[in-house]
Amino acid sequence: MAQTTISVRMDDKLKQQFDYVCNELGLSMSTAITMLAKKMAREKEIPFDVSMDPFFSHSNMSALNESIGQMRGGKTVTRTLDELDALADE
């Protein structure tokens, strides 16, 4: 089978972390990327969930900013269990 080369750009720290995990699994980075490509070609989808982190939702950021303001003002930051559950559901 003919071989081809691809080039991937990523942050140096991410590359180091990726290389470390691959080595721990006994894989090269090239093998790991080939495994990803084969799985995607076979299944016609990305093999993991791709979604926005709910931590950065508008309502959560508003609540965090409010809590930071209270903390900076010397007030105790409190949330009821219901409020925390509501934030977790977003």
PDB file of N, CA, C and O in Angstrom, chain B, residues numbered from 101:
ATOM      1  N   MET B 101       0.861  -1.179   0.000  1.00  0.00           N
ATOM      2  CA  MET B 101       0.000   0.000   0.000  1.00  0.00           C
ATOM      3  C   MET B 101       0.902   1.236   0.000  1.00  0.00           C
ATOM      4  O   MET B 101       1.868   1.309   0.759  1.00  0.00           O
ATOM      5  N   ALA B 102       0.580   2.191  -0.847  1.00  0.00           N
ATOM      6  CA  ALA B 102       1.358   3.430  -0.930  1.00  0.00           C
ATOM      7  C   ALA B 102       1.180   4.242   0.352  1.00  0.00           C
ATOM      8  O   ALA B 102       0.101   4.265   0.944  1.00  0.00           O
ATOM      9  N   GLN B 103       2.227   4.887   0.754  1.00  0.00           N
ATOM     10  CA  GLN B 103       2.208   5.706   1.964  1.00  0.00           C
ATOM     11  C   GLN B 103       2.215   7.183   1.586  1.00  0.00           C
ATOM     12  O   GLN B 103       2.711   7.553   0.522  1.00  0.00           O
ATOM     13  N   THR B 104       1.672   8.018   2.449  1.00  0.00           N
ATOM     14  CA  THR B 104       1.703   9.462   2.260  1.00  0.00           C
ATOM     15  C   THR B 104       2.036  10.116   3.591  1.00  0.00           C
ATOM     16  O   THR B 104       1.932   9.480   4.640  1.00  0.00           O
ATOM     17  N   THR B 105       2.422  11.343   3.556  1.00  0.00           N
ATOM     18  CA  THR B 105       2.793  12.082   4.757  1.00  0.00           C
ATOM     19  C   THR B 105       1.810  13.213   4.978  1.00  0.00           C
ATOM     20  O   THR B 105       1.422  13.901   4.033  1.00  0.00           O
ATOM     21  N   ILE B 106       1.407  13.409   6.228  1.00  0.00           N
ATOM     22  CA  ILE B 106       0.605  14.574   6.587  1.00  0.00           C
ATOM     23  C   ILE B 106       1.375  15.359   7.638  1.00  0.00           C
ATOM     24  O   ILE B 106       2.229  14.811   8.335  1.00  0.00           O
ATOM     25  N   SER B 107       1.071  16.619   7.744  1.00  0.00           N
ATOM     26  CA  SER B 107       1.720  17.480   8.731  1.00  0.00           C
ATOM     27  C   SER B 107       0.636  18.045   9.644  1.00  0.00           C
ATOM     28  O   SER B 107      -0.395  18.526   9.172  1.00  0.00           O
ATOM     29  N   VAL B 108       0.874  17.984  10.943  1.00  0.00           N
ATOM     30  CA  VAL B 108      -0.096  18.471  11.921  1.00  0.00           C
ATOM     31  C   VAL B 108       0.580  19.525  12.784  1.00  0.00           C
ATOM     32  O   VAL B 108       1.669  19.292  13.309  1.00  0.00           O
ATOM     33  N   ARG B 109      -0.039  20.652  12.930  1.00  0.00           N
ATOM     34  CA  ARG B 109       0.498  21.697  13.798  1.00  0.00           C
ATOM     35  C   ARG B 109      -0.273  21.686  15.112  1.00  0.00           C
ATOM     36  O   ARG B 109      -1.502  21.623  15.122  1.00  0.00           O
ATOM     37  N   MET B 110       0.464  21.748  16.222  1.00  0.00           N
ATOM     38  CA  MET B 110      -0.160  21.837  17.535  1.00  0.00           C
ATOM     39  C   MET B 110       0.810  22.507  18.490  1.00  0.00           C
ATOM     40  O   MET B 110       2.010  22.591  18.232  1.00  0.00           O
ATOM     41  N   ASP B 111       0.270  22.972  19.581  1.00  0.00           N
ATOM     42  CA  ASP B 111       1.052  23.580  20.649  1.00  0.00           C
ATOM     43  C   ASP B 111       2.122  22.596  21.127  1.00  0.00           C
ATOM     44  O   ASP B 111       1.855  21.399  21.240  1.00  0.00           O
ATOM     45  N   ASP B 112       3.325  23.090  21.408  1.00  0.00           N
ATOM     46  CA  ASP B 112       4.430  22.231  21.822  1.00  0.00           C
ATOM     47  C   ASP B 112       4.103  21.440  23.086  1.00  0.00           C
ATOM     48  O   ASP B 112       4.439  20.260  23.183  1.00  0.00           O
ATOM     49  N   LYS B 113       3.452  22.083  24.053  1.00  0.00           N
ATOM     50  CA  LYS B 113       3.115  21.386  25.299  1.00  0.00           C
ATOM     51  C   LYS B 113       2.128  20.250  25.024  1.00  0.00           C
ATOM     52  O   LYS B 113       2.260  19.163  25.587  1.00  0.00           O
ATOM     53  N   LEU B 114       1.140  20.498  24.158  1.00  0.00           N
ATOM     54  CA  LEU B 114       0.185  19.456  23.789  1.00  0.00           C
ATOM     55  C   LEU B 114       0.908  18.292  23.112  1.00  0.00           C
ATOM     56  O   LEU B 114       0.622  17.130  23.399  1.00  0.00           O
ATOM     57  N   LYS B 115       1.848  18.605  22.211  1.00  0.00           N
ATOM     58  CA  LYS B 115       2.618  17.547  21.546  1.00  0.00           C
ATOM     59  C   LYS B 115       3.376  16.701  22.565  1.00  0.00           C
ATOM     60  O   LYS B 115       3.393  15.475  22.464  1.00  0.00           O
ATOM     61  N   GLN B 116       3.991  17.340  23.532  1.00  0.00           N
ATOM     62  CA  GLN B 116       4.736  16.610  24.555  1.00  0.00           C
ATOM     63  C   GLN B 116       3.809  15.702  25.365  1.00  0.00           C
ATOM     64  O   GLN B 116       4.152  14.554  25.651  1.00  0.00           O
ATOM     65  N   GLN B 117       2.624  16.226  25.734  1.00  0.00           N
ATOM     66  CA  GLN B 117       1.662  15.422  26.485  1.00  0.00           C
ATOM     67  C   GLN B 117       1.159  14.249  25.648  1.00  0.00           C
ATOM     68  O   GLN B 117       1.045  13.129  26.146  1.00  0.00           O
ATOM     69  N   PHE B 118       0.859  14.506  24.380  1.00  0.00           N
ATOM     70  CA  PHE B 118       0.387  13.472  23.464  1.00  0.00           C
ATOM     71  C   PHE B 118       1.457  12.393  23.288  1.00  0.00           C
ATOM     72  O   PHE B 118       1.153  11.201  23.330  1.00  0.00           O
ATOM     73  N   ASP B 119       2.706  12.812  23.090  1.00  0.00           N
ATOM     74  CA  ASP B 119       3.821  11.879  22.934  1.00  0.00           C
ATOM     75  C   ASP B 119       3.988  11.017  24.185  1.00  0.00           C
ATOM     76  O   ASP B 119       4.216   9.811  24.090  1.00  0.00           O
ATOM     77  N   TYR B 120       3.871  11.642  25.354  1.00  0.00           N
ATOM     78  CA  TYR B 120       4.010  10.904  26.610  1.00  0.00           C
ATOM     79  C   TYR B 120       2.940   9.808  26.725  1.00  0.00           C
ATOM     80  O   TYR B 120       3.250   8.658  27.038  1.00  0.00           O
ATOM     81  N   VAL B 121       1.685  10.179  26.470  1.00  0.00           N
ATOM     82  CA  VAL B 121       0.588   9.211  26.573  1.00  0.00           C
ATOM     83  C   VAL B 121       0.778   8.089  25.550  1.00  0.00           C
ATOM     84  O   VAL B 121       0.603   6.914  25.876  1.00  0.00           O
ATOM     85  N   CYS B 122       1.132   8.446  24.325  1.00  0.00           N
ATOM     86  CA  CYS B 122       1.362   7.425  23.300  1.00  0.00           C
ATOM     87  C   CYS B 122       2.460   6.463  23.741  1.00  0.00           C
ATOM     88  O   CYS B 122       2.303   5.247  23.628  1.00  0.00           O
ATOM     89  N   ASN B 123       3.565   6.999  24.241  1.00  0.00           N
ATOM     90  CA  ASN B 123       4.666   6.144  24.711  1.00  0.00           C
ATOM     91  C   ASN B 123       4.220   5.227  25.838  1.00  0.00           C
ATOM     92  O   ASN B 123       4.587   4.052  25.865  1.00  0.00           O
ATOM     93  N   GLU B 124       3.429   5.755  26.771  1.00  0.00           N
ATOM     94  CA  GLU B 124       2.931   4.937  27.875  1.00  0.00           C
ATOM     95  C   GLU B 124       2.043   3.803  27.379  1.00  0.00           C
ATOM     96  O   GLU B 124       1.978   2.741  27.999  1.00  0.00           O
ATOM     97  N   LEU B 125       1.357   4.032  26.253  1.00  0.00           N
ATOM     98  CA  LEU B 125       0.487   3.016  25.660  1.00  0.00           C
ATOM     99  C   LEU B 125       1.245   2.107  24.692  1.00  0.00           C
ATOM    100  O   LEU B 125       0.667   1.177  24.128  1.00  0.00           O
ATOM    101  N   GLY B 126       2.540   2.378  24.500  1.00  0.00           N
ATOM    102  CA  GLY B 126       3.335   1.566  23.582  1.00  0.00           C
ATOM    103  C   GLY B 126       3.089   1.902  22.129  1.00  0.00           C
ATOM    104  O   GLY B 126       3.299   1.062  21.254  1.00  0.00           O
ATOM    105  N   LEU B 127       2.643   3.127  21.856  1.00  0.00           N
ATOM    106  CA  LEU B 127       2.352   3.570  20.496  1.00  0.00           C
ATOM    107  C   LEU B 127       3.245   4.733  20.110  1.00  0.00           C
ATOM    108  O   LEU B 127       3.737   5.469  20.965  1.00  0.00           O
ATOM    109  N   SER B 128       3.447   4.888  18.817  1.00  0.00           N
ATOM    110  CA  SER B 128       4.042   6.126  18.327  1.00  0.00           C
ATOM    111  C   SER B 128       2.897   7.111  18.083  1.00  0.00           C
ATOM    112  O   SER B 128       1.738   6.708  17.993  1.00  0.00           O
ATOM    113  N   MET B 129       3.219   8.385  17.978  1.00  0.00           N
ATOM    114  CA  MET B 129       2.185   9.365  17.662  1.00  0.00           C
ATOM    115  C   MET B 129       1.607   9.073  16.277  1.00  0.00           C
ATOM    116  O   MET B 129       0.405   9.225  16.063  1.00  0.00           O
ATOM    117  N   SER B 130       2.443   8.662  15.354  1.00  0.00           N
ATOM    118  CA  SER B 130       1.986   8.334  14.010  1.00  0.00           C
ATOM    119  C   SER B 130       0.971   7.198  14.037  1.00  0.00           C
ATOM    120  O   SER B 130      -0.046   7.253  13.345  1.00  0.00           O
ATOM    121  N   THR B 131       1.243   6.170  14.832  1.00  0.00           N
ATOM    122  CA  THR B 131       0.313   5.041  14.946  1.00  0.00           C
ATOM    123  C   THR B 131      -1.016   5.493  15.552  1.00  0.00           C
ATOM    124  O   THR B 131      -2.082   5.081  15.094  1.00  0.00           O
ATOM    125  N   ALA B 132      -0.952   6.343  16.585  1.00  0.00           N
ATOM    126  CA  ALA B 132      -2.183   6.821  17.222  1.00  0.00           C
ATOM    127  C   ALA B 132      -3.032   7.625  16.238  1.00  0.00           C
ATOM    128  O   ALA B 132      -4.255   7.483  16.209  1.00  0.00           O
ATOM    129  N   ILE B 133      -2.388   8.461  15.439  1.00  0.00           N
ATOM    130  CA  ILE B 133      -3.136   9.259  14.464  1.00  0.00           C
ATOM    131  C   ILE B 133      -3.702   8.360  13.370  1.00  0.00           C
ATOM    132  O   ILE B 133      -4.819   8.584  12.905  1.00  0.00           O
ATOM    133  N   THR B 134      -2.946   7.347  12.956  1.00  0.00           N
ATOM    134  CA  THR B 134      -3.444   6.387  11.964  1.00  0.00           C
ATOM    135  C   THR B 134      -4.657   5.633  12.512  1.00  0.00           C
ATOM    136  O   THR B 134      -5.627   5.401  11.790  1.00  0.00           O
ATOM    137  N   MET B 135      -4.597   5.251  13.797  1.00  0.00           N
ATOM    138  CA  MET B 135      -5.743   4.572  14.420  1.00  0.00           C
ATOM    139  C   MET B 135      -6.975   5.464  14.382  1.00  0.00           C
ATOM    140  O   MET B 135      -8.071   4.997  14.074  1.00  0.00           O
ATOM    141  N   LEU B 136      -6.800   6.753  14.694  1.00  0.00           N
ATOM    142  CA  LEU B 136      -7.909   7.713  14.643  1.00  0.00           C
ATOM    143  C   LEU B 136      -8.474   7.789  13.229  1.00  0.00           C
ATOM    144  O   LEU B 136      -9.689   7.737  13.038  1.00  0.00           O
ATOM    145  N   ALA B 137      -7.589   7.912  12.236  1.00  0.00           N
ATOM    146  CA  ALA B 137      -8.038   8.031  10.848  1.00  0.00           C
ATOM    147  C   ALA B 137      -8.799   6.782  10.404  1.00  0.00           C
ATOM    148  O   ALA B 137      -9.830   6.890   9.741  1.00  0.00           O
ATOM    149  N   LYS B 138      -8.296   5.596  10.766  1.00  0.00           N
ATOM    150  CA  LYS B 138      -8.976   4.355  10.381  1.00  0.00           C
ATOM    151  C   LYS B 138     -10.353   4.245  11.017  1.00  0.00           C
ATOM    152  O   LYS B 138     -11.314   3.837  10.365  1.00  0.00           O
ATOM    153  N   LYS B 139     -10.447   4.609  12.289  1.00  0.00           N
ATOM    154  CA  LYS B 139     -11.738   4.531  12.981  1.00  0.00           C
ATOM    155  C   LYS B 139     -12.733   5.512  12.363  1.00  0.00           C
ATOM    156  O   LYS B 139     -13.898   5.170  12.160  1.00  0.00           O
ATOM    157  N   MET B 140     -12.277   6.734  12.063  1.00  0.00           N
ATOM    158  CA  MET B 140     -13.169   7.716  11.454  1.00  0.00           C
ATOM    159  C   MET B 140     -13.597   7.290  10.057  1.00  0.00           C
ATOM    160  O   MET B 140     -14.754   7.474   9.677  1.00  0.00           O
ATOM    161  N   ALA B 141     -12.671   6.724   9.291  1.00  0.00           N
ATOM    162  CA  ALA B 141     -13.007   6.274   7.934  1.00  0.00           C
ATOM    163  C   ALA B 141     -14.015   5.128   7.982  1.00  0.00           C
ATOM    164  O   ALA B 141     -14.925   5.056   7.157  1.00  0.00           O
ATOM    165  N   ARG B 142     -13.843   4.236   8.952  1.00  0.00           N
ATOM    166  CA  ARG B 142     -14.736   3.084   9.064  1.00  0.00           C
ATOM    167  C   ARG B 142     -16.122   3.495   9.571  1.00  0.00           C
ATOM    168  O   ARG B 142     -17.134   3.030   9.047  1.00  0.00           O
ATOM    169  N   GLU B 143     -16.174   4.359  10.583  1.00  0.00           N
ATOM    170  CA  GLU B 143     -17.443   4.686  11.246  1.00  0.00           C
ATOM    171  C   GLU B 143     -18.099   5.968  10.737  1.00  0.00           C
ATOM    172  O   GLU B 143     -19.251   6.252  11.066  1.00  0.00           O
ATOM    173  N   LYS B 144     -17.375   6.728   9.946  1.00  0.00           N
ATOM    174  CA  LYS B 144     -17.901   7.978   9.358  1.00  0.00           C
ATOM    175  C   LYS B 144     -18.346   8.979  10.416  1.00  0.00           C
ATOM    176  O   LYS B 144     -19.338   9.688  10.243  1.00  0.00           O
ATOM    177  N   GLU B 145     -17.589   9.025  11.526  1.00  0.00           N
ATOM    178  CA  GLU B 145     -17.876   9.992  12.586  1.00  0.00           C
ATOM    179  C   GLU B 145     -16.633  10.183  13.440  1.00  0.00           C
ATOM    180  O   GLU B 145     -15.714   9.365  13.410  1.00  0.00           O
ATOM    181  N   ILE B 146     -16.614  11.264  14.196  1.00  0.00           N
ATOM    182  CA  ILE B 146     -15.541  11.478  15.158  1.00  0.00           C
ATOM    183  C   ILE B 146     -15.805  10.539  16.325  1.00  0.00           C
ATOM    184  O   ILE B 146     -16.918  10.526  16.851  1.00  0.00           O
ATOM    185  N   PRO B 147     -14.812   9.745  16.750  1.00  0.00           N
ATOM    186  CA  PRO B 147     -15.067   8.693  17.745  1.00  0.00           C
ATOM    187  C   PRO B 147     -15.092   9.154  19.198  1.00  0.00           C
ATOM    188  O   PRO B 147     -14.804   8.371  20.103  1.00  0.00           O
ATOM    189  N   PHE B 148     -15.427  10.391  19.420  1.00  0.00           N
ATOM    190  CA  PHE B 148     -15.586  10.907  20.775  1.00  0.00           C
ATOM    191  C   PHE B 148     -16.515  12.101  20.716  1.00  0.00           C
ATOM    192  O   PHE B 148     -16.720  12.687  19.653  1.00  0.00           O
ATOM    193  N   ASP B 149     -17.078  12.460  21.861  1.00  0.00           N
ATOM    194  CA  ASP B 149     -18.001  13.590  21.913  1.00  0.00           C
ATOM    195  C   ASP B 149     -17.260  14.900  21.691  1.00  0.00           C
ATOM    196  O   ASP B 149     -16.197  15.128  22.269  1.00  0.00           O
ATOM    197  N   VAL B 150     -17.815  15.740  20.867  1.00  0.00           N
ATOM    198  CA  VAL B 150     -17.288  17.076  20.637  1.00  0.00           C
ATOM    199  C   VAL B 150     -18.378  18.041  21.070  1.00  0.00           C
ATOM    200  O   VAL B 150     -19.440  18.109  20.450  1.00  0.00           O
ATOM    201  N   SER B 151     -18.116  18.781  22.125  1.00  0.00           N
ATOM    202  CA  SER B 151     -19.129  19.697  22.635  1.00  0.00           C
ATOM    203  C   SER B 151     -18.446  20.853  23.354  1.00  0.00           C
ATOM    204  O   SER B 151     -17.259  20.803  23.678  1.00  0.00           O
ATOM    205  N   MET B 152     -19.219  21.869  23.586  1.00  0.00           N
ATOM    206  CA  MET B 152     -18.720  23.017  24.332  1.00  0.00           C
ATOM    207  C   MET B 152     -18.693  22.662  25.812  1.00  0.00           C
ATOM    208  O   MET B 152     -19.559  21.935  26.299  1.00  0.00           O
ATOM    209  N   ASP B 153     -17.709  23.172  26.514  1.00  0.00           N
ATOM    210  CA  ASP B 153     -17.598  22.944  27.946  1.00  0.00           C
ATOM    211  C   ASP B 153     -18.671  23.780  28.644  1.00  0.00           C
ATOM    212  O   ASP B 153     -18.655  25.006  28.541  1.00  0.00           O
ATOM    213  N   PRO B 154     -19.615  23.126  29.362  1.00  0.00           N
ATOM    214  CA  PRO B 154     -20.688  23.876  30.023  1.00  0.00           C
ATOM    215  C   PRO B 154     -20.171  24.833  31.096  1.00  0.00           C
ATOM    216  O   PRO B 154     -20.888  25.743  31.515  1.00  0.00           O
ATOM    217  N   PHE B 155     -18.938  24.632  31.537  1.00  0.00           N
ATOM    218  CA  PHE B 155     -18.364  25.529  32.535  1.00  0.00           C
ATOM    219  C   PHE B 155     -18.391  26.966  32.042  1.00  0.00           C
ATOM    220  O   PHE B 155     -18.575  27.889  32.835  1.00  0.00           O
ATOM    221  N   PHE B 156     -18.210  27.166  30.736  1.00  0.00           N
ATOM    222  CA  PHE B 156     -18.116  28.504  30.181  1.00  0.00           C
ATOM    223  C   PHE B 156     -19.460  29.050  29.683  1.00  0.00           C
ATOM    224  O   PHE B 156     -19.486  30.034  28.943  1.00  0.00           O
ATOM    225  N   SER B 157     -20.570  28.428  30.078  1.00  0.00           N
ATOM    226  CA  SER B 157     -21.871  28.936  29.677  1.00  0.00           C
ATOM    227  C   SER B 157     -22.080  30.332  30.267  1.00  0.00           C
ATOM    228  O   SER B 157     -21.479  30.694  31.279  1.00  0.00           O
ATOM    229  N   HIS B 158     -22.944  31.101  29.609  1.00  0.00           N
ATOM    230  CA  HIS B 158     -23.197  32.474  30.042  1.00  0.00           C
ATOM    231  C   HIS B 158     -23.679  32.532  31.493  1.00  0.00           C
ATOM    232  O   HIS B 158     -23.199  33.352  32.275  1.00  0.00           O
ATOM    233  N   SER B 159     -24.622  31.668  31.849  1.00  0.00           N
ATOM    234  CA  SER B 159     -25.177  31.713  33.207  1.00  0.00           C
ATOM    235  C   SER B 159     -24.132  31.308  34.252  1.00  0.00           C
ATOM    236  O   SER B 159     -24.096  31.882  35.340  1.00  0.00           O
ATOM    237  N   ASN B 160     -23.292  30.334  33.935  1.00  0.00           N
ATOM    238  CA  ASN B 160     -22.261  29.924  34.885  1.00  0.00           C
ATOM    239  C   ASN B 160     -21.224  31.030  35.057  1.00  0.00           C
ATOM    240  O   ASN B 160     -20.789  31.305  36.175  1.00  0.00           O
ATOM    241  N   MET B 161     -20.828  31.659  33.963  1.00  0.00           N
ATOM    242  CA  MET B 161     -19.846  32.746  34.063  1.00  0.00           C
ATOM    243  C   MET B 161     -20.427  33.917  34.855  1.00  0.00           C
ATOM    244  O   MET B 161     -19.709  34.563  35.618  1.00  0.00           O
ATOM    245  N   SER B 162     -21.713  34.192  34.680  1.00  0.00           N
ATOM    246  CA  SER B 162     -22.363  35.255  35.453  1.00  0.00           C
ATOM    247  C   SER B 162     -22.340  34.924  36.942  1.00  0.00           C
ATOM    248  O   SER B 162     -22.023  35.774  37.773  1.00  0.00           O
ATOM    249  N   ALA B 163     -22.679  33.681  37.266  1.00  0.00           N
ATOM    250  CA  ALA B 163     -22.676  33.254  38.673  1.00  0.00           C
ATOM    251  C   ALA B 163     -21.271  33.319  39.257  1.00  0.00           C
ATOM    252  O   ALA B 163     -21.088  33.749  40.396  1.00  0.00           O
ATOM    253  N   LEU B 164     -20.288  32.896  38.485  1.00  0.00           N
ATOM    254  CA  LEU B 164     -18.905  32.960  38.963  1.00  0.00           C
ATOM    255  C   LEU B 164     -18.453  34.403  39.189  1.00  0.00           C
ATOM    256  O   LEU B 164     -17.818  34.714  40.197  1.00  0.00           O
ATOM    257  N   ASN B 165     -18.787  35.275  38.241  1.00  0.00           N
ATOM    258  CA  ASN B 165     -18.415  36.689  38.401  1.00  0.00           C
ATOM    259  C   ASN B 165     -19.100  37.317  39.609  1.00  0.00           C
ATOM    260  O   ASN B 165     -18.506  38.130  40.317  1.00  0.00           O
ATOM    261  N   GLU B 166     -20.343  36.938  39.836  1.00  0.00           N
ATOM    262  CA  GLU B 166     -21.058  37.438  41.019  1.00  0.00           C
ATOM    263  C   GLU B 166     -20.359  36.952  42.292  1.00  0.00           C
ATOM    264  O   GLU B 166     -20.154  37.728  43.226  1.00  0.00           O
ATOM    265  N   SER B 167     -19.999  35.685  42.326  1.00  0.00           N
ATOM    266  CA  SER B 167     -19.310  35.134  43.497  1.00  0.00           C
ATOM    267  C   SER B 167     -17.951  35.789  43.712  1.00  0.00           C
ATOM    268  O   SER B 167     -17.560  36.058  44.848  1.00  0.00           O
ATOM    269  N   ILE B 168     -17.239  36.041  42.634  1.00  0.00           N
ATOM    270  CA  ILE B 168     -15.933  36.716  42.747  1.00  0.00           C
ATOM    271  C   ILE B 168     -16.122  38.116  43.304  1.00  0.00           C
ATOM    272  O   ILE B 168     -15.348  38.560  44.153  1.00  0.00           O
ATOM    273  N   GLY B 169     -17.151  38.814  42.829  1.00  0.00           N
ATOM    274  CA  GLY B 169     -17.437  40.151  43.352  1.00  0.00           C
ATOM    275  C   GLY B 169     -17.748  40.128  44.839  1.00  0.00           C
ATOM    276  O   GLY B 169     -17.288  40.987  45.591  1.00  0.00           O
ATOM    277  N   GLN B 170     -18.541  39.127  45.266  1.00  0.00           N
ATOM    278  CA  GLN B 170     -18.859  38.996  46.689  1.00  0.00           C
ATOM    279  C   GLN B 170     -17.590  38.707  47.494  1.00  0.00           C
ATOM    280  O   GLN B 170     -17.388  39.284  48.563  1.00  0.00           O
ATOM    281  N   MET B 171     -16.752  37.835  46.994  1.00  0.00           N
ATOM    282  CA  MET B 171     -15.527  37.471  47.693  1.00  0.00           C
ATOM    283  C   MET B 171     -14.604  38.688  47.820  1.00  0.00           C
ATOM    284  O   MET B 171     -14.032  38.934  48.882  1.00  0.00           O
ATOM    285  N   ARG B 172     -14.468  39.436  46.740  1.00  0.00           N
ATOM    286  CA  ARG B 172     -13.604  40.623  46.777  1.00  0.00           C
ATOM    287  C   ARG B 172     -14.161  41.691  47.705  1.00  0.00           C
ATOM    288  O   ARG B 172     -13.414  42.500  48.256  1.00  0.00           O
ATOM    289  N   GLY B 173     -15.469  41.688  47.872  1.00  0.00           N
ATOM    290  CA  GLY B 173     -16.104  42.635  48.775  1.00  0.00           C
ATOM    291  C   GLY B 173     -16.096  42.166  50.224  1.00  0.00           C
ATOM    292  O   GLY B 173     -16.668  42.823  51.094  1.00  0.00           O
ATOM    293  N   GLY B 174     -15.455  41.041  50.484  1.00  0.00           N
ATOM    294  CA  GLY B 174     -15.351  40.527  51.845  1.00  0.00           C
ATOM    295  C   GLY B 174     -16.565  39.763  52.312  1.00  0.00           C
ATOM    296  O   GLY B 174     -16.679  39.440  53.494  1.00  0.00           O
ATOM    297  N   LYS B 175     -17.478  39.468  51.400  1.00  0.00           N
ATOM    298  CA  LYS B 175     -18.678  38.726  51.766  1.00  0.00           C
ATOM    299  C   LYS B 175     -18.449  37.235  51.560  1.00  0.00           C
ATOM    300  O   LYS B 175     -17.636  36.825  50.733  1.00  0.00           O
ATOM    301  N   THR B 176     -19.167  36.448  52.312  1.00  0.00           N
ATOM    302  CA  THR B 176     -19.114  35.008  52.140  1.00  0.00           C
ATOM    303  C   THR B 176     -19.870  34.633  50.881  1.00  0.00           C
ATOM    304  O   THR B 176     -20.990  35.094  50.658  1.00  0.00           O
ATOM    305  N   VAL B 177     -19.264  33.809  50.071  1.00  0.00           N
ATOM    306  CA  VAL B 177     -19.893  33.364  48.830  1.00  0.00           C
ATOM    307  C   VAL B 177     -20.703  32.111  49.147  1.00  0.00           C
ATOM    308  O   VAL B 177     -20.163  31.104  49.604  1.00  0.00           O
ATOM    309  N   THR B 178     -22.005  32.192  48.898  1.00  0.00           N
ATOM    310  CA  THR B 178     -22.860  31.046  49.198  1.00  0.00           C
ATOM    311  C   THR B 178     -23.754  30.730  48.010  1.00  0.00           C
ATOM    312  O   THR B 178     -24.152  31.612  47.249  1.00  0.00           O
ATOM    313  N   ARG B 179     -24.053  29.466  47.876  1.00  0.00           N
ATOM    314  CA  ARG B 179     -25.024  28.990  46.893  1.00  0.00           C
ATOM    315  C   ARG B 179     -25.828  27.900  47.580  1.00  0.00           C
ATOM    316  O   ARG B 179     -25.284  27.097  48.338  1.00  0.00           O
ATOM    317  N   THR B 180     -27.115  27.878  47.312  1.00  0.00           N
ATOM    318  CA  THR B 180     -27.938  26.792  47.840  1.00  0.00           C
ATOM    319  C   THR B 180     -27.716  25.559  46.970  1.00  0.00           C
ATOM    320  O   THR B 180     -27.208  25.662  45.854  1.00  0.00           O
ATOM    321  N   LEU B 181     -28.099  24.398  47.485  1.00  0.00           N
ATOM    322  CA  LEU B 181     -27.993  23.177  46.683  1.00  0.00           C
ATOM    323  C   LEU B 181     -28.834  23.269  45.415  1.00  0.00           C
ATOM    324  O   LEU B 181     -28.437  22.771  44.362  1.00  0.00           O
ATOM    325  N   ASP B 182     -29.996  23.910  45.521  1.00  0.00           N
ATOM    326  CA  ASP B 182     -30.848  24.076  44.341  1.00  0.00           C
ATOM    327  C   ASP B 182     -30.148  24.927  43.280  1.00  0.00           C
ATOM    328  O   ASP B 182     -30.217  24.623  42.090  1.00  0.00           O
ATOM    329  N   GLU B 183     -29.475  25.993  43.716  1.00  0.00           N
ATOM    330  CA  GLU B 183     -28.748  26.834  42.765  1.00  0.00           C
ATOM    331  C   GLU B 183     -27.607  26.056  42.107  1.00  0.00           C
ATOM    332  O   GLU B 183     -27.387  26.179  40.902  1.00  0.00           O
ATOM    333  N   LEU B 184     -26.889  25.263  42.886  1.00  0.00           N
ATOM    334  CA  LEU B 184     -25.798  24.470  42.325  1.00  0.00           C
ATOM    335  C   LEU B 184     -26.315  23.410  41.366  1.00  0.00           C
ATOM    336  O   LEU B 184     -25.705  23.160  40.326  1.00  0.00           O
ATOM    337  N   ASP B 185     -27.447  22.779  41.713  1.00  0.00           N
ATOM    338  CA  ASP B 185     -28.060  21.801  40.822  1.00  0.00           C
ATOM    339  C   ASP B 185     -28.501  22.452  39.524  1.00  0.00           C
ATOM    340  O   ASP B 185     -28.341  21.872  38.450  1.00  0.00           O
ATOM    341  N   ALA B 186     -29.060  23.661  39.615  1.00  0.00           N
ATOM    342  CA  ALA B 186     -29.508  24.363  38.419  1.00  0.00           C
ATOM    343  C   ALA B 186     -28.313  24.683  37.512  1.00  0.00           C
ATOM    344  O   ALA B 186     -28.413  24.574  36.289  1.00  0.00           O
ATOM    345  N   LEU B 187     -27.194  25.076  38.109  1.00  0.00           N
ATOM    346  CA  LEU B 187     -26.001  25.360  37.306  1.00  0.00           C
ATOM    347  C   LEU B 187     -25.476  24.088  36.638  1.00  0.00           C
ATOM    348  O   LEU B 187     -25.006  24.128  35.500  1.00  0.00           O
ATOM    349  N   ALA B 188     -25.557  22.978  37.336  1.00  0.00           N
ATOM    350  CA  ALA B 188     -25.062  21.711  36.803  1.00  0.00           C
ATOM    351  C   ALA B 188     -25.925  21.223  35.653  1.00  0.00           C
ATOM    352  O   ALA B 188     -25.434  20.508  34.779  1.00  0.00           O
ATOM    353  N   ASP B 189     -27.203  21.593  35.633  1.00  0.00           N
ATOM    354  CA  ASP B 189     -28.119  21.144  34.588  1.00  0.00           C
ATOM    355  C   ASP B 189     -27.978  21.918  33.287  1.00  0.00           C
ATOM    356  O   ASP B 189     -28.526  21.513  32.261  1.00  0.00           O
ATOM    357  N   GLU B 190     -27.256  23.020  33.320  1.00  0.00           N
ATOM    358  CA  GLU B 190     -27.135  23.857  32.110  1.00  0.00           C
ATOM    359  C   GLU B 190     -26.133  23.305  31.148  1.00  0.00           C
ATOM    360  O   GLU B 190     -25.913  23.885  30.085  1.00  0.00           O
TER     361      GLU B 190
END
